């Protein structure tokens, strides 16, 4: 009986706090599912293609995602173009996620990174060919 009263009191306090913070019921439910039990029940896989223009051998691209402080393990792979060598740097703000030299199409670039609340991914690429093209990368990651 006491547990039931405590649970109702906790739910009421949480609803009040969510209302003050502007968190709707749907978002609150998602947050609650993240923290079932003592630990967050996070985990999943990301498979995403990112392409950006290369002009005179240089280009950059950005991707922003809310990540909630997860640790990501994964691989970046160049899928296009077929020729040349690449120098690629991936950063989150001022933090370098990875930097790789002499990378060819299909070479795996491994990374392991703990994000903040939000990931502000910025990728820069320098191409040995020095021409215009489109660089396409495939990101496969688990968290």
BALOBA-1460 file (C-alpha; in Angstrom, 3 decimals):
// residues 143
<rec num="1" residu="x" x="0.000" y="0.000" z="0.000"/>
<rec num="2" residu="x" x="2.804" y="2.421" z="0.887"/>
<rec num="3" residu="x" x="4.559" y="1.525" z="-2.389"/>
<rec num="4" residu="x" x="1.401" y="2.431" z="-4.311"/>
<rec num="5" residu="x" x="1.205" y="5.862" z="-2.642"/>
<rec num="6" residu="x" x="4.900" y="6.516" z="-3.300"/>
<rec num="7" residu="x" x="4.488" y="5.505" z="-6.945"/>
<rec num="8" residu="x" x="1.496" y="7.867" z="-7.375"/>
<rec num="9" residu="x" x="3.383" y="10.701" z="-5.668"/>
<rec num="10" residu="x" x="6.441" y="10.115" z="-7.887"/>
<rec num="11" residu="x" x="4.327" y="10.034" z="-11.059"/>
<rec num="12" residu="x" x="2.558" y="13.247" z="-10.025"/>
<rec num="13" residu="x" x="5.849" y="15.026" z="-9.297"/>
<rec num="14" residu="x" x="7.292" y="13.826" z="-12.614"/>
<rec num="15" residu="x" x="4.236" y="15.099" z="-14.516"/>
<rec num="16" residu="x" x="4.538" y="18.503" z="-12.842"/>
<rec num="17" residu="x" x="8.244" y="18.686" z="-13.676"/>
<rec num="18" residu="x" x="7.624" y="17.641" z="-17.294"/>
<rec num="19" residu="x" x="4.925" y="20.309" z="-17.631"/>
<rec num="20" residu="x" x="7.279" y="22.995" z="-16.267"/>
<rec num="21" residu="x" x="10.017" y="21.888" z="-18.677"/>
<rec num="22" residu="x" x="7.642" y="21.713" z="-21.639"/>
<rec num="23" residu="x" x="8.075" y="17.954" z="-22.106"/>
<rec num="24" residu="x" x="4.961" y="16.364" z="-23.606"/>
<rec num="25" residu="x" x="3.585" y="12.934" z="-22.697"/>
<rec num="26" residu="x" x="5.004" y="11.257" z="-25.814"/>
<rec num="27" residu="x" x="8.560" y="12.498" z="-25.157"/>
<rec num="28" residu="x" x="8.265" y="11.652" z="-21.444"/>
<rec num="29" residu="x" x="7.255" y="8.089" z="-22.341"/>
<rec num="30" residu="x" x="10.292" y="7.744" z="-24.629"/>
<rec num="31" residu="x" x="12.568" y="8.993" z="-21.848"/>
<rec num="32" residu="x" x="10.999" y="6.546" z="-19.394"/>
<rec num="33" residu="x" x="11.649" y="3.646" z="-21.791"/>
<rec num="34" residu="x" x="15.326" y="4.633" z="-21.930"/>
<rec num="35" residu="x" x="15.685" y="4.196" z="-18.184"/>
<rec num="36" residu="x" x="13.877" y="0.972" z="-17.321"/>
<rec num="37" residu="x" x="15.453" y="-0.554" z="-14.216"/>
<rec num="38" residu="x" x="18.819" y="0.726" z="-13.041"/>
<rec num="39" residu="x" x="20.468" y="1.215" z="-16.424"/>
<rec num="40" residu="x" x="19.517" y="2.875" z="-19.674"/>
<rec num="41" residu="x" x="18.178" y="0.377" z="-22.192"/>
<rec num="42" residu="x" x="20.003" y="1.960" z="-25.097"/>
<rec num="43" residu="x" x="21.292" y="0.041" z="-28.031"/>
<rec num="44" residu="x" x="20.890" y="-0.114" z="-31.707"/>
<rec num="45" residu="x" x="22.494" y="0.142" z="-35.092"/>
<rec num="46" residu="x" x="22.953" y="3.076" z="-37.433"/>
<rec num="47" residu="x" x="23.443" y="2.590" z="-41.166"/>
<rec num="48" residu="x" x="23.563" y="5.900" z="-42.968"/>
<rec num="49" residu="x" x="25.013" y="7.250" z="-46.184"/>
<rec num="50" residu="x" x="26.505" y="10.735" z="-46.226"/>
<rec num="51" residu="x" x="27.525" y="12.460" z="-49.474"/>
<rec num="52" residu="x" x="29.008" y="15.887" z="-50.047"/>
<rec num="53" residu="x" x="30.619" y="17.824" z="-52.865"/>
<rec num="54" residu="x" x="34.382" y="17.991" z="-53.308"/>
<rec num="55" residu="x" x="35.665" y="21.105" z="-55.042"/>
<rec num="56" residu="x" x="39.289" y="21.205" z="-56.218"/>
<rec num="57" residu="x" x="40.113" y="18.257" z="-53.981"/>
<rec num="58" residu="x" x="38.493" y="19.484" z="-50.740"/>
<rec num="59" residu="x" x="35.042" y="19.281" z="-49.205"/>
<rec num="60" residu="x" x="33.137" y="19.000" z="-45.961"/>
<rec num="61" residu="x" x="29.797" y="17.845" z="-44.647"/>
<rec num="62" residu="x" x="27.803" y="18.075" z="-41.430"/>
<rec num="63" residu="x" x="25.275" y="15.930" z="-39.623"/>
<rec num="64" residu="x" x="23.558" y="16.827" z="-36.323"/>
<rec num="65" residu="x" x="21.784" y="14.249" z="-34.155"/>
<rec num="66" residu="x" x="20.564" y="14.110" z="-30.577"/>
<rec num="67" residu="x" x="22.436" y="11.160" z="-29.067"/>
<rec num="68" residu="x" x="21.999" y="11.271" z="-25.256"/>
<rec num="69" residu="x" x="25.639" y="10.541" z="-24.243"/>
<rec num="70" residu="x" x="25.962" y="7.157" z="-25.938"/>
<rec num="71" residu="x" x="29.175" y="5.410" z="-26.887"/>
<rec num="72" residu="x" x="29.330" y="4.643" z="-30.576"/>
<rec num="73" residu="x" x="31.520" y="1.977" z="-32.200"/>
<rec num="74" residu="x" x="31.608" y="1.861" z="-35.944"/>
<rec num="75" residu="x" x="33.137" y="2.043" z="-39.366"/>
<rec num="76" residu="x" x="33.183" y="4.766" z="-42.018"/>
<rec num="77" residu="x" x="33.704" y="3.438" z="-45.560"/>
<rec num="78" residu="x" x="34.139" y="5.442" z="-48.759"/>
<rec num="79" residu="x" x="31.660" y="4.193" z="-51.356"/>
<rec num="80" residu="x" x="32.418" y="6.714" z="-54.110"/>
<rec num="81" residu="x" x="34.479" y="7.795" z="-56.075"/>
<rec num="82" residu="x" x="36.508" y="4.777" z="-57.157"/>
<rec num="83" residu="x" x="39.905" y="6.419" z="-57.613"/>
<rec num="84" residu="x" x="42.409" y="8.316" z="-55.485"/>
<rec num="85" residu="x" x="43.515" y="8.516" z="-51.883"/>
<rec num="86" residu="x" x="41.752" y="10.471" z="-49.158"/>
<rec num="87" residu="x" x="42.667" y="12.243" z="-45.941"/>
<rec num="88" residu="x" x="39.524" y="12.315" z="-43.813"/>
<rec num="89" residu="x" x="38.896" y="13.991" z="-40.443"/>
<rec num="90" residu="x" x="35.686" y="13.617" z="-38.430"/>
<rec num="91" residu="x" x="35.023" y="15.935" z="-35.490"/>
<rec num="92" residu="x" x="32.330" y="16.605" z="-32.915"/>
<rec num="93" residu="x" x="32.820" y="20.267" z="-32.083"/>
<rec num="94" residu="x" x="36.518" y="20.497" z="-31.115"/>
<rec num="95" residu="x" x="36.829" y="16.745" z="-30.407"/>
<rec num="96" residu="x" x="38.414" y="14.598" z="-33.111"/>
<rec num="97" residu="x" x="36.488" y="11.355" z="-33.568"/>
<rec num="98" residu="x" x="39.036" y="10.026" z="-36.072"/>
<rec num="99" residu="x" x="41.574" y="11.177" z="-38.617"/>
<rec num="100" residu="x" x="42.751" y="8.842" z="-41.374"/>
<rec num="101" residu="x" x="45.302" y="9.235" z="-44.188"/>
<rec num="102" residu="x" x="45.788" y="7.374" z="-47.484"/>
<rec num="103" residu="x" x="42.271" y="5.907" z="-47.420"/>
<rec num="104" residu="x" x="40.874" y="4.260" z="-50.572"/>
<rec num="105" residu="x" x="37.329" y="3.339" z="-51.520"/>
<rec num="106" residu="x" x="36.238" y="0.381" z="-49.379"/>
<rec num="107" residu="x" x="38.908" y="0.784" z="-46.678"/>
<rec num="108" residu="x" x="37.277" y="0.595" z="-43.240"/>
<rec num="109" residu="x" x="37.911" y="3.548" z="-40.935"/>
<rec num="110" residu="x" x="37.184" y="2.354" z="-37.388"/>
<rec num="111" residu="x" x="36.077" y="4.704" z="-34.630"/>
<rec num="112" residu="x" x="34.955" y="4.565" z="-31.004"/>
<rec num="113" residu="x" x="33.449" y="7.701" z="-29.508"/>
<rec num="114" residu="x" x="31.333" y="8.793" z="-26.544"/>
<rec num="115" residu="x" x="28.946" y="11.558" z="-27.560"/>
<rec num="116" residu="x" x="27.423" y="14.350" z="-25.539"/>
<rec num="117" residu="x" x="23.725" y="15.144" z="-25.469"/>
<rec num="118" residu="x" x="24.026" y="16.024" z="-29.156"/>
<rec num="119" residu="x" x="26.467" y="14.946" z="-31.854"/>
<rec num="120" residu="x" x="27.564" y="17.743" z="-34.202"/>
<rec num="121" residu="x" x="29.452" y="15.673" z="-36.736"/>
<rec num="122" residu="x" x="31.655" y="17.581" z="-39.172"/>
<rec num="123" residu="x" x="33.613" y="15.610" z="-41.763"/>
<rec num="124" residu="x" x="36.406" y="17.157" z="-43.834"/>
<rec num="125" residu="x" x="38.017" y="15.393" z="-46.785"/>
<rec num="126" residu="x" x="41.062" y="16.076" z="-48.943"/>
<rec num="127" residu="x" x="41.405" y="14.134" z="-52.212"/>
<rec num="128" residu="x" x="44.698" y="13.263" z="-53.919"/>
<rec num="129" residu="x" x="43.169" y="13.897" z="-57.345"/>
<rec num="130" residu="x" x="42.510" y="17.617" z="-56.716"/>
<rec num="131" residu="x" x="39.406" y="17.701" z="-58.935"/>
<rec num="132" residu="x" x="35.681" y="18.151" z="-58.413"/>
<rec num="133" residu="x" x="33.626" y="15.102" z="-57.434"/>
<rec num="134" residu="x" x="31.106" y="13.886" z="-54.889"/>
<rec num="135" residu="x" x="32.414" y="11.943" z="-51.879"/>
<rec num="136" residu="x" x="30.023" y="9.349" z="-50.481"/>
<rec num="137" residu="x" x="30.627" y="7.586" z="-47.185"/>
<rec num="138" residu="x" x="28.690" y="4.808" z="-45.498"/>
<rec num="139" residu="x" x="28.518" y="4.899" z="-41.718"/>
<rec num="140" residu="x" x="27.805" y="1.644" z="-39.882"/>
<rec num="141" residu="x" x="27.747" y="2.024" z="-36.103"/>
<rec num="142" residu="x" x="26.388" y="0.365" z="-33.000"/>
<rec num="143" residu="x" x="25.536" y="2.079" z="-29.744"/>
